[in-house]
Amino acid sequence: MVSAAYDEAVLDFRRRKDEHFAAGRGPVRPETFTGLTYYPPDEAWAFRVPLHPAPDGGAPFTLDTNTGQPRTMSALGTVTLPLPGGERTLTVYAPLGEERPQRVFIPFRDATSGEETYGAGRYLDAPLADDGELWVDVDFNMAYHPYCAYGDGWTCPLPPASNRLPDAVRAGERLAPPSAP
């Protein structure tokens, strides 16, 4: 069942992001910015799944970046998602030193990377909930391109091999479709 309230919340988030970028508070030149491109909201790409904490308590993990400057984060654990092609597991990260962050970082690549979405992958900042058990709200409708997708001068973590999905995740931010000839 599709929820109009859900769609409205996603569209409002996107509108506010466009306004933020248009005001010059993002990686694009506001005078040429005409808005980001997204897949239509689809609640089927939103999941609340348990966090499986890392057995080592979230040891430091170094992510490669587009500039070669490594980014070290805490590998907090994993989430398993019921995607159309089957269950897939992704590693979730948090800033070093944050025992119980409010949000986790999930860099990922999927079958749309390089064609429909930025080639290096996309990111999710997913809320972490604790009701005696840890849950992650993974909503691919909130997936976004890293700043390095818009130009040089940004250092962006690259999704590790464990976060490469064979599935096409047609949700969230996408590249603008090619113009008609």
OpenMM code with the backbone's topology and positions (N, CA, C; nanometers):
from openmm import Vec3, app, unit

residues = "MET VAL SER ALA ALA TYR ASP GLU ALA VAL LEU ASP PHE ARG ARG ARG LYS ASP GLU HIS PHE ALA ALA GLY ARG GLY PRO VAL ARG PRO GLU THR PHE THR GLY LEU THR TYR TYR PRO PRO ASP GLU ALA TRP ALA PHE ARG VAL PRO LEU HIS PRO ALA PRO ASP GLY GLY ALA PRO PHE THR LEU ASP THR ASN THR GLY GLN PRO ARG THR MET SER ALA LEU GLY THR VAL THR LEU PRO LEU PRO GLY GLY GLU ARG THR LEU THR VAL TYR ALA PRO LEU GLY GLU GLU ARG PRO GLN ARG VAL PHE ILE PRO PHE ARG ASP ALA THR SER GLY GLU GLU THR TYR GLY ALA GLY ARG TYR LEU ASP ALA PRO LEU ALA ASP ASP GLY GLU LEU TRP VAL ASP VAL ASP PHE ASN MET ALA TYR HIS PRO TYR CYS ALA TYR GLY ASP GLY TRP THR CYS PRO LEU PRO PRO ALA SER ASN ARG LEU PRO ASP ALA VAL ARG ALA GLY GLU ARG LEU ALA PRO PRO SER ALA PRO".split()
positions = [
    Vec3(0.0834, -0.1188, 0.0000),
    Vec3(0.0000, 0.0000, 0.0000),
    Vec3(0.0879, 0.1252, 0.0000),
    Vec3(0.0628, 0.2162, -0.0914),
    Vec3(0.1404, 0.3387, -0.1030),
    Vec3(0.0804, 0.4447, -0.0123),
    Vec3(0.1659, 0.5102, 0.0600),
    Vec3(0.1213, 0.6123, 0.1535),
    Vec3(0.1485, 0.7507, 0.0950),
    Vec3(0.0432, 0.8304, 0.0779),
    Vec3(0.0586, 0.9662, 0.0271),
    Vec3(0.1427, 1.0492, 0.1240),
    Vec3(0.1266, 1.0277, 0.2542),
    Vec3(0.2048, 1.1015, 0.3539),
    Vec3(0.3531, 1.0695, 0.3399),
    Vec3(0.3848, 0.9432, 0.3125),
    Vec3(0.5253, 0.9049, 0.2941),
    Vec3(0.5830, 0.9776, 0.1723),
    Vec3(0.5116, 0.9701, 0.0598),
    Vec3(0.5581, 1.0371, -0.0623),
    Vec3(0.5780, 1.1862, -0.0378),
    Vec3(0.4835, 1.2494, 0.0307),
    Vec3(0.4938, 1.3927, 0.0596),
    Vec3(0.6163, 1.4231, 0.1443),
    Vec3(0.6471, 1.3380, 0.2415),
    Vec3(0.7645, 1.3601, 0.3271),
    Vec3(0.8935, 1.3486, 0.2450),
    Vec3(0.9010, 1.2508, 0.1570),
    Vec3(1.0200, 1.2350, 0.0716),
    Vec3(1.0333, 1.3553, -0.0211),
    Vec3(0.9250, 1.3963, -0.0838),
    Vec3(0.9292, 1.5105, -0.1764),
    Vec3(0.9646, 1.6394, -0.1026),
    Vec3(0.9182, 1.6555, 0.0208),
    Vec3(0.9525, 1.7735, 0.1001),
    Vec3(1.1020, 1.7739, 0.1326),
    Vec3(1.1565, 1.6581, 0.1703),
    Vec3(1.3001, 1.6482, 0.1974),
    Vec3(1.3800, 1.6896, 0.0734),
    Vec3(1.3396, 1.6406, -0.0432),
    Vec3(1.4093, 1.6721, -0.1680),
    Vec3(1.3979, 1.8200, -0.2016),
    Vec3(1.2812, 1.8791, -0.1810),
    Vec3(1.2619, 2.0216, -0.2067),
    Vec3(1.3560, 2.1047, -0.1196),
    Vec3(1.3654, 2.0667, 0.0083),
    Vec3(1.4529, 2.1405, 0.1007),
    Vec3(1.6003, 2.1244, 0.0619),
    Vec3(1.6393, 2.0081, 0.0124),
    Vec3(1.7774, 1.9880, -0.0324),
    Vec3(1.8061, 2.0756, -0.1535),
    Vec3(1.7142, 2.0804, -0.2487),
    Vec3(1.7318, 2.1671, -0.3654),
    Vec3(1.7445, 2.3134, -0.3226),
    Vec3(1.6616, 2.3565, -0.2278),
    Vec3(1.6693, 2.4946, -0.1792),
    Vec3(1.8050, 2.5216, -0.1148),
    Vec3(1.8558, 2.4255, -0.0408),
    Vec3(1.9868, 2.4372, 0.0241),
    Vec3(2.0960, 2.4563, -0.0814),
    Vec3(2.0945, 2.3719, -0.1847),
    Vec3(2.1944, 2.3822, -0.2921),
    Vec3(2.1772, 2.5134, -0.3688),
    Vec3(2.0534, 2.5524, -0.3983),
    Vec3(2.0271, 2.6749, -0.4739),
    Vec3(2.0743, 2.7989, -0.3981),
    Vec3(2.0791, 2.7895, -0.2653),
    Vec3(2.1245, 2.9016, -0.1831),
    Vec3(2.2770, 2.9070, -0.1717),
    Vec3(2.3460, 2.8182, -0.2429),
    Vec3(2.4921, 2.8205, -0.2413),
    Vec3(2.5532, 2.7464, -0.1245),
    Vec3(2.4768, 2.6616, -0.0584),
    Vec3(2.5279, 2.5881, 0.0571),
    Vec3(2.5533, 2.4418, 0.0218),
    Vec3(2.5980, 2.4176, -0.0988),
    Vec3(2.6258, 2.2813, -0.1428),
    Vec3(2.7422, 2.2820, -0.2399),
    Vec3(2.7616, 2.1744, -0.3102),
    Vec3(2.8776, 2.1604, -0.3972),
    Vec3(2.8586, 2.2145, -0.5392),
    Vec3(2.7469, 2.2814, -0.5652),
    Vec3(2.7189, 2.3290, -0.7004),
    Vec3(2.7145, 2.4812, -0.7032),
    Vec3(2.7308, 2.5359, -0.8222),
    Vec3(2.7214, 2.6810, -0.8373),
    Vec3(2.5740, 2.7186, -0.8408),
    Vec3(2.5284, 2.8006, -0.7472),
    Vec3(2.3851, 2.8308, -0.7395),
    Vec3(2.3305, 2.8974, -0.8660),
    Vec3(2.4134, 2.9738, -0.9354),
    Vec3(2.3627, 3.0445, -1.0543),
    Vec3(2.3317, 2.9494, -1.1703),
    Vec3(2.3858, 2.8276, -1.1663),
    Vec3(2.3569, 2.7311, -1.2736),
    Vec3(2.2744, 2.6120, -1.2240),
    Vec3(2.2431, 2.6104, -1.0953),
    Vec3(2.1717, 2.4963, -1.0375),
    Vec3(2.0238, 2.5015, -1.0733),
    Vec3(1.9715, 2.3910, -1.1277),
    Vec3(1.8297, 2.3851, -1.1653),
    Vec3(1.7551, 2.2757, -1.0901),
    Vec3(1.8222, 2.2105, -0.9973),
    Vec3(1.7570, 2.1051, -0.9191),
    Vec3(1.8188, 1.9694, -0.9460),
    Vec3(1.8100, 1.8831, -0.8469),
    Vec3(1.8614, 1.7472, -0.8587),
    Vec3(1.7554, 1.6587, -0.9230),
    Vec3(1.7983, 1.5425, -0.9680),
    Vec3(1.7074, 1.4479, -1.0318),
    Vec3(1.6957, 1.3250, -0.9429),
    Vec3(1.5732, 1.2741, -0.9299),
    Vec3(1.5468, 1.1605, -0.8423),
    Vec3(1.4571, 1.0584, -0.9117),
    Vec3(1.4635, 0.9374, -0.8615),
    Vec3(1.3626, 0.8379, -0.8950),
    Vec3(1.2364, 0.8759, -0.8184),
    Vec3(1.1196, 0.8360, -0.8671),
    Vec3(0.9972, 0.8642, -0.7914),
    Vec3(1.0020, 0.7965, -0.6540),
    Vec3(0.9438, 0.8600, -0.5514),
    Vec3(0.9405, 0.7944, -0.4200),
    Vec3(0.8721, 0.6578, -0.4299),
    Vec3(0.9295, 0.5621, -0.3603),
    Vec3(0.8732, 0.4260, -0.3607),
    Vec3(0.8978, 0.3650, -0.2237),
    Vec3(0.7920, 0.3570, -0.1460),
    Vec3(0.8016, 0.3083, -0.0081),
    Vec3(0.8526, 0.1645, -0.0001),
    Vec3(0.8472, 0.0906, -0.1109),
    Vec3(0.8981, -0.0470, -0.1123),
    Vec3(1.0494, -0.0523, -0.0913),
    Vec3(1.1178, 0.0622, -0.1063),
    Vec3(1.2634, 0.0690, -0.0860),
    Vec3(1.3002, 0.1178, 0.0541),
    Vec3(1.2042, 0.1216, 0.1444),
    Vec3(1.2298, 0.1653, 0.2827),
    Vec3(1.2152, 0.0452, 0.3760),
    Vec3(1.3157, 0.0252, 0.4613),
    Vec3(1.3192, -0.0920, 0.5493),
    Vec3(1.3597, -0.0513, 0.6906),
    Vec3(1.2995, -0.1133, 0.7891),
    Vec3(1.3477, -0.1055, 0.9274),
    Vec3(1.4021, -0.2436, 0.9571),
    Vec3(1.5343, -0.2514, 0.9762),
    Vec3(1.6008, -0.3801, 0.9939),
    Vec3(1.6906, -0.3760, 1.1168),
    Vec3(1.7107, -0.4911, 1.1812),
    Vec3(1.7981, -0.4920, 1.2983),
    Vec3(1.9447, -0.4708, 1.2587),
    Vec3(2.0148, -0.4004, 1.3449),
    Vec3(2.1593, -0.3863, 1.3295),
    Vec3(2.2233, -0.5068, 1.3960),
    Vec3(2.3081, -0.5736, 1.3221),
    Vec3(2.3867, -0.6832, 1.3784),
    Vec3(2.5219, -0.6231, 1.4160),
    Vec3(2.5409, -0.5904, 1.5454),
    Vec3(2.6649, -0.5230, 1.5860),
    Vec3(2.7881, -0.6054, 1.5524),
    Vec3(2.8935, -0.5347, 1.5169),
    Vec3(3.0203, -0.6008, 1.4879),
    Vec3(3.0706, -0.6689, 1.6143),
    Vec3(3.1233, -0.7916, 1.6022),
    Vec3(3.1702, -0.8632, 1.7210),
    Vec3(3.2839, -0.7913, 1.7929),
    Vec3(3.3591, -0.7089, 1.7185),
    Vec3(3.4715, -0.6378, 1.7809),
    Vec3(3.4283, -0.5025, 1.8370),
    Vec3(3.2973, -0.4772, 1.8386),
    Vec3(3.2473, -0.3533, 1.8962),
    Vec3(3.2600, -0.2324, 1.8057),
    Vec3(3.2915, -0.2524, 1.6798),
    Vec3(3.3026, -0.1392, 1.5864),
    Vec3(3.4450, -0.0922, 1.5697),
    Vec3(3.5325, -0.1836, 1.5356),
    Vec3(3.6743, -0.1507, 1.5167),
    Vec3(3.6909, -0.0508, 1.4021),
    Vec3(3.7977, 0.0279, 1.4066),
    Vec3(3.8244, 0.1216, 1.2971),
    Vec3(3.8369, 0.0478, 1.1639),
    Vec3(3.7825, 0.1082, 1.0604),
    Vec3(3.7880, 0.0536, 0.9251),
    Vec3(3.8225, 0.1690, 0.8315),
    Vec3(3.9203, 0.1483, 0.7473),
    Vec3(3.9632, 0.2533, 0.6556),
    Vec3(3.8955, 0.2357, 0.5206),
    Vec3(3.8206, 0.3377, 0.4830),
    Vec3(3.7552, 0.3415, 0.3525),
    Vec3(3.8455, 0.4148, 0.2539),
    Vec3(3.8604, 0.3599, 0.1355),
    Vec3(3.9314, 0.4308, 0.0298),
    Vec3(3.8474, 0.5508, -0.0117),
    Vec3(3.9126, 0.6501, -0.0724),
    Vec3(3.8405, 0.7679, -0.1208),
    Vec3(3.8802, 0.7962, -0.2652),
    Vec3(3.8066, 0.8832, -0.3289),
    Vec3(3.8346, 0.9215, -0.4674),
    Vec3(3.9661, 0.9964, -0.4822),
    Vec3(4.0174, 1.0563, -0.3742),
    Vec3(4.1415, 1.1331, -0.3817),
    Vec3(4.2617, 1.0564, -0.3278),
    Vec3(4.2400, 0.9378, -0.2762),
    Vec3(4.3487, 0.8607, -0.2190),
    Vec3(4.3760, 0.8920, -0.0734),
    Vec3(4.3042, 0.9890, -0.0161),
    Vec3(4.3185, 1.0219, 0.1257),
    Vec3(4.2228, 0.9326, 0.2035),
    Vec3(4.2748, 0.8331, 0.2755),
    Vec3(4.1850, 0.7387, 0.3431),
    Vec3(4.0972, 0.8057, 0.4479),
    Vec3(3.9800, 0.7485, 0.4680),
    Vec3(3.8845, 0.7965, 0.5681),
    Vec3(3.8587, 0.6808, 0.6630),
    Vec3(3.8906, 0.6981, 0.7900),
    Vec3(3.8728, 0.5915, 0.8869),
    Vec3(3.7459, 0.6159, 0.9675),
    Vec3(3.6638, 0.5126, 0.9733),
    Vec3(3.5382, 0.5177, 1.0474),
    Vec3(3.5286, 0.3908, 1.1311),
    Vec3(3.4284, 0.3833, 1.2127),
    Vec3(3.4011, 0.2630, 1.2898),
    Vec3(3.3056, 0.1751, 1.2092),
    Vec3(3.3445, 0.0500, 1.1859),
    Vec3(3.2550, -0.0459, 1.1206),
    Vec3(3.1626, -0.0988, 1.2292),
    Vec3(3.0463, -0.0377, 1.2418),
    Vec3(2.9553, -0.0607, 1.3538),
    Vec3(2.8881, -0.1970, 1.3499),
    Vec3(2.8619, -0.2464, 1.2303),
    Vec3(2.7934, -0.3749, 1.2163),
    Vec3(2.7370, -0.3899, 1.0778),
    Vec3(2.6367, -0.4755, 1.0640),
    Vec3(2.5757, -0.4997, 0.9340),
    Vec3(2.4234, -0.4972, 0.9449),
    Vec3(2.3601, -0.4766, 0.8303),
    Vec3(2.2151, -0.4890, 0.8173),
    Vec3(2.1884, -0.5812, 0.6989),
    Vec3(2.0841, -0.6598, 0.7099),
    Vec3(2.0444, -0.7482, 0.6009),
    Vec3(1.9100, -0.6990, 0.5484),
    Vec3(1.9063, -0.6764, 0.4176),
    Vec3(1.7896, -0.6158, 0.3539),
    Vec3(1.7204, -0.7142, 0.2604),
    Vec3(1.5878, -0.7163, 0.2611),
    Vec3(1.5119, -0.8030, 0.1702),
    Vec3(1.4906, -0.7353, 0.0347),
    Vec3(1.5938, -0.7328, -0.0489),
    Vec3(1.5849, -0.6666, -0.1791),
    Vec3(1.5184, -0.7584, -0.2816),
    Vec3(1.4728, -0.7019, -0.3928),
    Vec3(1.4038, -0.7842, -0.4927),
    Vec3(1.4845, -0.9047, -0.5417),
    Vec3(1.6155, -0.8931, -0.5498),
    Vec3(1.6995, -1.0038, -0.5958),
    Vec3(1.7389, -1.1007, -0.4856),
    Vec3(1.6885, -1.0800, -0.3648),
    Vec3(1.7226, -1.1652, -0.2511),
    Vec3(1.7807, -1.0832, -0.1379),
    Vec3(1.8040, -1.1485, -0.0261),
    Vec3(1.8608, -1.0791, 0.0898),
    Vec3(2.0035, -1.0355, 0.0600),
    Vec3(2.0351, -0.9124, 0.0980),
    Vec3(2.1696, -0.8558, 0.0803),
    Vec3(2.2121, -0.7933, 0.2126),
    Vec3(2.3404, -0.8073, 0.2427),
    Vec3(2.3947, -0.7533, 0.3672),
    Vec3(2.4891, -0.6389, 0.3356),
    Vec3(2.4732, -0.5293, 0.4089),
    Vec3(2.5588, -0.4115, 0.3952),
    Vec3(2.6230, -0.3798, 0.5294),
    Vec3(2.7456, -0.3307, 0.5242),
    Vec3(2.8152, -0.2838, 0.6440),
    Vec3(2.7759, -0.1385, 0.6690),
    Vec3(2.7519, -0.1055, 0.7952),
    Vec3(2.7191, 0.0313, 0.8338),
    Vec3(2.8341, 0.0885, 0.9158),
    Vec3(2.8548, 0.2183, 0.9006),
    Vec3(2.9686, 0.2861, 0.9624),
    Vec3(2.9210, 0.4030, 1.0476),
    Vec3(3.0076, 0.4443, 1.1386),
    Vec3(2.9822, 0.5602, 1.2234),
    Vec3(3.1150, 0.6313, 1.2455),
    Vec3(3.1096, 0.7608, 1.2797),
    Vec3(3.2336, 0.8308, 1.3118),
    Vec3(3.3064, 0.7596, 1.4264),
    Vec3(3.4373, 0.7610, 1.4211),
    Vec3(3.5163, 0.7004, 1.5291),
    Vec3(3.4805, 0.7651, 1.6625),
    Vec3(3.4732, 0.6848, 1.7660),
    Vec3(3.4496, 0.7350, 1.9001),
    Vec3(3.3035, 0.7505, 1.9372),
    Vec3(3.2122, 0.7339, 1.8425),
    Vec3(3.0694, 0.7436, 1.8746),
    Vec3(3.0165, 0.6048, 1.9055),
    Vec3(2.9939, 0.5793, 2.0343),
    Vec3(2.9449, 0.4469, 2.0750),
    Vec3(2.8033, 0.4217, 2.0265),
    Vec3(2.7164, 0.5186, 2.0412),
    Vec3(2.5760, 0.5042, 2.0041),
    Vec3(2.5355, 0.6238, 1.9187),
    Vec3(2.5759, 0.6267, 1.7918),
    Vec3(2.5391, 0.7409, 1.7070),
    Vec3(2.3887, 0.7431, 1.6813),
    Vec3(2.3386, 0.8582, 1.6434),
    Vec3(2.1971, 0.8698, 1.6080),
    Vec3(2.1732, 0.8255, 1.4639),
    Vec3(2.2772, 0.8360, 1.3815),
    Vec3(2.2686, 0.7985, 1.2413),
    Vec3(2.3913, 0.7166, 1.2048),
    Vec3(2.3737, 0.6286, 1.1068),
    Vec3(2.4863, 0.5517, 1.0548),
    Vec3(2.5052, 0.5865, 0.9079),
    Vec3(2.6243, 0.5618, 0.8599),
    Vec3(2.6634, 0.5937, 0.7228),
    Vec3(2.6718, 0.4637, 0.6437),
    Vec3(2.6020, 0.4596, 0.5294),
    Vec3(2.6020, 0.3398, 0.4454),
    Vec3(2.6385, 0.3801, 0.3029),
    Vec3(2.7661, 0.3665, 0.2658),
    Vec3(2.8027, 0.3894, 0.1263),
    Vec3(2.7740, 0.2619, 0.0471),
    Vec3(2.7185, 0.2759, -0.0740),
    Vec3(2.6877, 0.1564, -0.1518),
    Vec3(2.6977, 0.1852, -0.3017),
    Vec3(2.7207, 0.0797, -0.3745),
    Vec3(2.7121, 0.0793, -0.5210),
    Vec3(2.6077, -0.0238, -0.5569),
    Vec3(2.5441, -0.0051, -0.6721),
    Vec3(2.4446, -0.1020, -0.7174),
    Vec3(2.4500, -0.1085, -0.8695),
    Vec3(2.3599, -0.1843, -0.9277),
    Vec3(2.3616, -0.2059, -1.0722),
    Vec3(2.3305, -0.0793, -1.1520),
    Vec3(2.2849, 0.0286, -1.0875),
    Vec3(2.2612, 0.1544, -1.1593),
    Vec3(2.3873, 0.2411, -1.1628),
    Vec3(2.4876, 0.2100, -1.0816),
    Vec3(2.6078, 0.2937, -1.0705),
    Vec3(2.6798, 0.3026, -1.2052),
    Vec3(2.7049, 0.4260, -1.2470),
    Vec3(2.7760, 0.4499, -1.3714),
    Vec3(2.6842, 0.4677, -1.4911),
    Vec3(2.5601, 0.4267, -1.4786),
    Vec3(2.4638, 0.4422, -1.5880),
    Vec3(2.3537, 0.5410, -1.5489),
    Vec3(2.2820, 0.5076, -1.4445),
    Vec3(2.1695, 0.5901, -1.4004),
    Vec3(2.2052, 0.6750, -1.2785),
    Vec3(2.3082, 0.6330, -1.2050),
    Vec3(2.3523, 0.7041, -1.0845),
    Vec3(2.5033, 0.7224, -1.0928),
    Vec3(2.5566, 0.8021, -1.0013),
    Vec3(2.7000, 0.8318, -1.0004),
    Vec3(2.7808, 0.7030, -0.9955),
    Vec3(2.8821, 0.6935, -1.0795),
    Vec3(2.9598, 0.5708, -1.0960),
    Vec3(3.0280, 0.5205, -0.9704),
    Vec3(3.0727, 0.6103, -0.8838),
    Vec3(3.1437, 0.5672, -0.7635),
    Vec3(3.0493, 0.5186, -0.6548),
    Vec3(2.9194, 0.5424, -0.6698),
    Vec3(2.8227, 0.4967, -0.5704),
    Vec3(2.7447, 0.6096, -0.5087),
    Vec3(2.6601, 0.5710, -0.4153),
    Vec3(2.5764, 0.6676, -0.3424),
    Vec3(2.5888, 0.6419, -0.1933),
    Vec3(2.5298, 0.7323, -0.1161),
    Vec3(2.5363, 0.7250, 0.0295),
    Vec3(2.3958, 0.7259, 0.0885),
    Vec3(2.3881, 0.6684, 0.2085),
    Vec3(2.2698, 0.6803, 0.2937),
    Vec3(2.3164, 0.7218, 0.4327),
    Vec3(2.2457, 0.8148, 0.4931),
    Vec3(2.2619, 0.8478, 0.6348),
    Vec3(2.1353, 0.7969, 0.7004),
    Vec3(2.1446, 0.6830, 0.7664),
    Vec3(2.0261, 0.6133, 0.8155),
    Vec3(2.0115, 0.6285, 0.9663),
    Vec3(1.8914, 0.6639, 1.0125),
    Vec3(1.8679, 0.6757, 1.1565),
    Vec3(1.8853, 0.5411, 1.2271),
    Vec3(1.9432, 0.5483, 1.3455),
    Vec3(1.9629, 0.4310, 1.4311),
    Vec3(1.8660, 0.4443, 1.5476),
    Vec3(1.7823, 0.3437, 1.5683),
    Vec3(1.6841, 0.3452, 1.6776),
    Vec3(1.7192, 0.2363, 1.7780),
    Vec3(1.6910, 0.2633, 1.9041),
    Vec3(1.7213, 0.1680, 2.0105),
    Vec3(1.5995, 0.1545, 2.1012),
    Vec3(1.5341, 0.0388, 2.0934),
    Vec3(1.4213, 0.0115, 2.1823),
    Vec3(1.4523, -0.1139, 2.2645),
    Vec3(1.5788, -0.1268, 2.3015),
    Vec3(1.6265, -0.2478, 2.3665),
    Vec3(1.7000, -0.3343, 2.2645),
    Vec3(1.6653, -0.3158, 2.1385),
    Vec3(1.7350, -0.3769, 2.0251),
    Vec3(1.7681, -0.2618, 1.9298),
    Vec3(1.8811, -0.2736, 1.8602),
    Vec3(1.9207, -0.1679, 1.7669),
    Vec3(1.8595, -0.1935, 1.6299),
    Vec3(1.7977, -0.0893, 1.5738),
    Vec3(1.7339, -0.0949, 1.4429),
    Vec3(1.7911, 0.0153, 1.3554),
    Vec3(1.7972, -0.0110, 1.2256),
    Vec3(1.8397, 0.0904, 1.1299),
    Vec3(1.7261, 0.1112, 1.0302),
    Vec3(1.6909, 0.2377, 1.0092),
    Vec3(1.5900, 0.2722, 0.9089),
    Vec3(1.6618, 0.3008, 0.7771),
    Vec3(1.6693, 0.1989, 0.6935),
    Vec3(1.7379, 0.2089, 0.5645),
    Vec3(1.6323, 0.2458, 0.4606),
    Vec3(1.6408, 0.3692, 0.4112),
    Vec3(1.5448, 0.4164, 0.3117),
    Vec3(1.6216, 0.4621, 0.1883),
    Vec3(1.6212, 0.3780, 0.0866),
    Vec3(1.6943, 0.4095, -0.0356),
    Vec3(1.6373, 0.5310, -0.1078),
    Vec3(1.5156, 0.5744, -0.0746),
    Vec3(1.4616, 0.6975, -0.1322),
    Vec3(1.5434, 0.8182, -0.0882),
    Vec3(1.6204, 0.8026, 0.0173),
    Vec3(1.7053, 0.9096, 0.0682),
    Vec3(1.8500, 0.8960, 0.0205),
    Vec3(1.8772, 0.8002, -0.0675),
    Vec3(2.0129, 0.7818, -0.1197),
    Vec3(2.0551, 0.9066, -0.1970),
    Vec3(2.1798, 0.9459, -0.1794),
    Vec3(2.2277, 1.0680, -0.2441),
    Vec3(2.3682, 1.0485, -0.2988),
    Vec3(2.3999, 1.1318, -0.3980),
    Vec3(2.5340, 1.1311, -0.4564),
    Vec3(2.6293, 1.2059, -0.3637),
    Vec3(2.7529, 1.1584, -0.3526),
    Vec3(2.8514, 1.2334, -0.2741),
    Vec3(2.8877, 1.3634, -0.3462),
    Vec3(2.9433, 1.4582, -0.2732),
    Vec3(2.9787, 1.5873, -0.3319),
    Vec3(3.0754, 1.5736, -0.4490),
    Vec3(3.1609, 1.4705, -0.4484),
    Vec3(3.2565, 1.4552, -0.5585),
    Vec3(3.1858, 1.4259, -0.6904),
    Vec3(3.0589, 1.3905, -0.6880),
    Vec3(2.9826, 1.3686, -0.8114),
    Vec3(2.9597, 1.5000, -0.8849),
    Vec3(2.9690, 1.6124, -0.8135),
    Vec3(2.9379, 1.7419, -0.8727),
    Vec3(3.0605, 1.8192, -0.9180),
    Vec3(3.1792, 1.7746, -0.8799),
    Vec3(3.2992, 1.8460, -0.9206),
    Vec3(3.4203, 1.8044, -0.8407),
    Vec3(3.5334, 1.8525, -0.8859),
    Vec3(3.6600, 1.8221, -0.8194),
    Vec3(3.6706, 1.8997, -0.6879),
    Vec3(3.7672, 1.8600, -0.6068),
    Vec3(3.7937, 1.9317, -0.4831),
    Vec3(3.7282, 1.8716, -0.3605),
    Vec3(3.6580, 1.7617, -0.3771),
    Vec3(3.5916, 1.6964, -0.2646),
    Vec3(3.6540, 1.5589, -0.2434),
    Vec3(3.6700, 1.5203, -0.1180),
    Vec3(3.7174, 1.3862, -0.0851),
    Vec3(3.5970, 1.3044, -0.0405),
    Vec3(3.5725, 1.1957, -0.1123),
    Vec3(3.4531, 1.1148, -0.0863),
    Vec3(3.4909, 0.9690, -0.0626),
    Vec3(3.4446, 0.9100, 0.0487),
    Vec3(3.4679, 0.7672, 0.0708),
    Vec3(3.4022, 0.6840, -0.0382),
    Vec3(3.4705, 0.5786, -0.0783),
    Vec3(3.4175, 0.4863, -0.1783),
    Vec3(3.3552, 0.3660, -0.1091),
    Vec3(3.2446, 0.3157, -0.1610),
    Vec3(3.1841, 0.1970, -0.0997),
    Vec3(3.2806, 0.0782, -0.1050),
    Vec3(3.2964, 0.0073, 0.0057),
    Vec3(3.3832, -0.1114, 0.0039),
    Vec3(3.3155, -0.2243, -0.0744),
    Vec3(3.3932, -0.3244, -0.1077),
    Vec3(3.3409, -0.4381, -0.1848),
    Vec3(3.2191, -0.5013, -0.1178),
    Vec3(3.2169, -0.5030, 0.0158),
    Vec3(3.1041, -0.5639, 0.0876),
    Vec3(2.9733, -0.4883, 0.0666),
    Vec3(2.9807, -0.3644, 0.0187),
    Vec3(2.8610, -0.2830, -0.0001),
    Vec3(2.8283, -0.2614, -0.1481),
    Vec3(2.8660, -0.3577, -0.2296),
    Vec3(2.8319, -0.3526, -0.3722),
    Vec3(2.7178, -0.4497, -0.3980),
    Vec3(2.6070, -0.3943, -0.4390),
    Vec3(2.4854, -0.4725, -0.4599),
    Vec3(2.4702, -0.5099, -0.6075),
    Vec3(2.4368, -0.6361, -0.6363),
    Vec3(2.4124, -0.6731, -0.7760),
    Vec3(2.2767, -0.6217, -0.8252),
    Vec3(2.1902, -0.5818, -0.7337),
    Vec3(2.0566, -0.5340, -0.7656),
    Vec3(2.0610, -0.3901, -0.8171),
    Vec3(1.9638, -0.3523, -0.8986),
    Vec3(1.9441, -0.2131, -0.9396),
    Vec3(1.8536, -0.1478, -0.8371),
    Vec3(1.9061, -0.0506, -0.7643),
    Vec3(1.8289, 0.0215, -0.6637),
    Vec3(1.7805, 0.1511, -0.7286),
    Vec3(1.6605, 0.1462, -0.7830),
    Vec3(1.6032, 0.2625, -0.8512),
    Vec3(1.5199, 0.3440, -0.7519),
    Vec3(1.5926, 0.4039, -0.6598),
    Vec3(1.5346, 0.4894, -0.5565),
    Vec3(1.6391, 0.5925, -0.5184),
    Vec3(1.5943, 0.7091, -0.4776),
    Vec3(1.6866, 0.8138, -0.4358),
    Vec3(1.7349, 0.8982, -0.5519),
    Vec3(1.8485, 0.9634, -0.5302),
    Vec3(1.9055, 1.0535, -0.6295),
    Vec3(1.9583, 0.9749, -0.7487),
    Vec3(1.9447, 1.0354, -0.8658),
    Vec3(1.9931, 0.9729, -0.9890),
    Vec3(2.0555, 1.0801, -1.0771),
    Vec3(2.1241, 1.0367, -1.1797),
    Vec3(2.1767, 1.1303, -1.2774),
    Vec3(2.0611, 1.1822, -1.3623),
    Vec3(2.0782, 1.3019, -1.4161),
    Vec3(1.9763, 1.3545, -1.5056),
    Vec3(1.9729, 1.2692, -1.6313),
    Vec3(1.8561, 1.2351, -1.6796),
    Vec3(1.8483, 1.1569, -1.8029),
    Vec3(1.9120, 1.2351, -1.9179),
    Vec3(1.9705, 1.1653, -2.0157),
    Vec3(2.0308, 1.2365, -2.1298),
    Vec3(1.9251, 1.3184, -2.2028),
    Vec3(1.9686, 1.4310, -2.2563),
    Vec3(1.8765, 1.5158, -2.3324),
    Vec3(1.8433, 1.4495, -2.4648),
    Vec3(1.7244, 1.4745, -2.5110),
    Vec3(1.6834, 1.4219, -2.6417),
    Vec3(1.7596, 1.4957, -2.7512),
    Vec3(1.7976, 1.4252, -2.8578),
    Vec3(1.8731, 1.4929, -2.9665),
    Vec3(1.7891, 1.5946, -3.0409),
] * unit.nanometer
topology = app.Topology()
chain = topology.addChain("A")
for resn in residues:
    res = topology.addResidue(resn, chain)
    for name in ("N", "CA", "C"):
        topology.addAtom(name, app.Element.getBySymbol(name[0]), res)
